[in-house]
Amino acid sequence: MKQLTAFLSCFLFLSLLNSQVVSVSGRIVDAETGIGVPGASIISGDVGTSSNEEGYFSLDLLTGSDITVSRIGYEPVTVIASVEMTIELMAATVPGEEIFVLANRAIPGVTPAAFSTLTADEIAAHYSFQDVPMILATEPGVFAYSESGNGTGYSYVSIRGFEQSRIAVMLDNVPLNDNESHQVYWVDHGDILSDAKDVQIQRGIGNSLYGSAAFGGSINIISGIRKDDEDFTLTAGSGSYGTQKLSASYGSGNRFGDKLSITARLSQIESDGYRDYHHSLQQAFSFAAEYCGGKATHQFRGLLGYENTDLVWDGVYGDDIDDRELRRKAYKGFTDDFFQQVYSLNSRFKLSESTSFHNTVYLVKGSGYYEAEKFGKSFYDYNLDTISDTAYADSTTDLLRRKWIVNRYFGVVPQWTLKRDRLRLDLGGEIRFYEGDHFGDVSQFSASELADIDEFRYYEYTGTKNSYTLFAHIVYNLTDRLLATAGLQFISHRWNMNQEPIGHAAGHQISAEWNFVNPRFGLTYRLNEGLSIFGSYGKAEKEPADDQIINADEWSFTPGGAYPERIYDAEFGLNQTGSAHSLSLNLYRIKLENEVIQTISFEEEGYYEYSQVDETIHQGVELDASWQMSSHLKVSANGAISQNFYAAGELKGNLLSNRPAVLANATAAYTPFSALQFRAHVQHVGKRYIDSANSEENAIAAYTLLNLGASYRWKSLKVSAKVHNVLDSLYVTHGEDWGWGWIAYWPGATRNFYLTLSYDL
């Protein structure tokens, strides 16, 4: 008996030695997307905790203990504790969000592409009232600026030196790029980030399969619907330059059961802008419903956006840009007024254990004008000399001009997916029909000859474009470590323009057709758990924009010719993810053939002159890193060094204008306890030239900005405060060479403040 007691005592002693209490830390991530899962419950025996907004957690446990992790919308999982660990959660059997894991979504360790994903918590930390580009500029290789200077009104984004007409933008899998200009009018989508579940930014061709061509990259905004609990939130914000925001949002949670979820938001953002005469008003209403039943999930969304924005075509001349008062001065230019509606239905059908069918149906409608007062204009320019025998071509008048666009496009995106142990195959396509009515009206004439005329239409035309896409995308595990990815895309565009023969208008009827075949392939090699490298190569082509062929908003023009642009994109990257850190390094070289060079027109607002160069090169290196230093402190940093230059012709070797060679961001978030957080963000934008001659005297100097923020939640009330440009720097965001020695710059806002209050009812 004594021997047995001694043996048991010895066994217990050795067990205790082998089961020491250690600090276990790790991260809970979505198995499909690799994104951190916040609010997951981590339980081991009588102790437990929950993951923070990035999915990180820490817990003191005996080594070898079991940990059970659970979260609404995911299957629970039990694992054995280790000092550092990454735990993957699989989506539950009927997950509403699984509808988004389509072939165009990049997945860490799988997709051979450079990308980053802004989570809902990261968006909330940076966003308050600004347009989308200003928030995206916190990501690697992304640059943004706004005409108003404070991030409202008309804003623009570029990736890897490619401006936004060469970036594919989607909202819940709906293409947002304008079918005629390829541009994205962010001002039409006020407060859209308040609904965002996440925003994924792919750099380069990436996994873009349909929609507008992705040269510099693609941006896909996914809005969330399903929430854990019912909530009704009122938000009010106010800040510098007359900036105000009001919003009300509702999420049904489980009020209608597990199968049906509803969200809605009503918001208004108004700002005077940093520069004079840059007032903007944005109003938006969104509604979404998700139904999960059996083997099918359906998500309907409607987004209605109205904007009224004052714009000034000119920047600030060089002599005034360093004067704190004169750099804000402007004149009343013109007004942009537009109303857009975006409706979509995303559906997923589980056909079997290995196959599923996704379908997106969408309808986008828009109507609006931009308005300007014109002085001393000839009758001939506006077809007014054709009204009567007493109206002469060389007569002049003051008038109010409105250029209208009423457009609509409808599309269907079916996609069939097969998943096997080593294989994923996606086959799909897109059919899109576009029609846009353009017309110009003039009124309020000063000339006595026109006193009896209330309004006159001086031009009108209709443009149509039918786009057809077929794509195949395959991911195959050649070995347990090596994955091969390949894709093939066929695109056909059929374009027509029909001009009405009003007055002197010739009545042009023009049509064109473009057909593209775009292959891409890549390899991903997993060196070990959390560490992978990839390489990829692909081709993409893009049809010319309408205004490269026609002078869209005038009755008088001669149709011009334009060649499609074509890129060849080579990429190499390394990704490393640990329980408390992540690191990615990317190298790229993109050859662009027939690049369209856009030169701003000094003569008339809204116009550009175009030329094409045989070849340009966009190449660079990108770095993105983050480290959860403790449960209270997270730091992250990213940067990009690039060269964007002419590779042929007289300008060979010169840098392309308005492309910063260096971009960098660093962020620190300190959370002393769950209700309180402090954030600091440093942004650096390198020097750039504003002309193709690379004139040093006109170049825009590099600048560095410091932004600070804090937020505190007390029960149902949340307060957040932000200070932008803390050091009150004078800096320039954009510049143009008008020619004849006229140089214009667009200033960024000096130190400014914004305060937000939100209350959950």
Buried (B, 14 or more C-beta within 10 A) or exposed (E): EEEEEEEEEEEEEEEEEEEEEBEBBBBBBBBBBBBBBBEBBBBBEEEEBBBBBBBBBBBEBBBEBEBBBBBBBBBBBEBEBBEEBBBBBBBBEBBBBBBBBBBBBBBBBBBBBBBBBBBBBBBBBBBBBBBBBBBBBBBBBBBBBBBBBBBBBBBBBBBBBBBBBBBBBBBBBBBBBBBBBBBBBBBBBBBBBBBBBBBBBBBBBBBBBBBBBBBBBBBBBBBBBBBEEBBEBEBBBBBBBEBBBBBBBBBBBBEEEEBBBBBBBBBBBBBBBBBBBBBBBBBBBBBBBBBBEEEBBBBBBBBBBBBBBBBBBBBBBBEBBEEEEEBBEBEEBBBBBBBBBBBBBBBBBBEEEEBBBBBBBBBBBBBBBBBBEBEEBBBBBBBBBBBEEEBBEEBBBEBBBBBBBBBBBBBBBBBBBBBEEEEBBBBBBBBBBBBBBBBBBBEEBEBEBBEEBEEBBBBBBBBBBBBBBBBBBBBBBEEEEEBBBBBBBBBBBBBBBBBBEBBBBEEBEBEBEBEBEBEBBBBBBBEEEBBBBBBBBBBBBBBBBBBBBBBBBBBEBEEEEBEBBBBBBBBBBBBBBBBBBBBBBBBBBBBBBBBBBBBBBBEEBBBBEBEBBBBBBBBBBBBBBBBBEEBEBBBBBBBBBBBBBBBEEEBEEBBBBBBBBBBBBBBBBBBEEEEEBBBBBBBBBBEBBBBBEBEEEBBBEBBEBBBEBBBEBEEEEBBBBBBBBBEEEBBBBBBBBBEEEEBBBBBBBBEBEBEBEBBBE
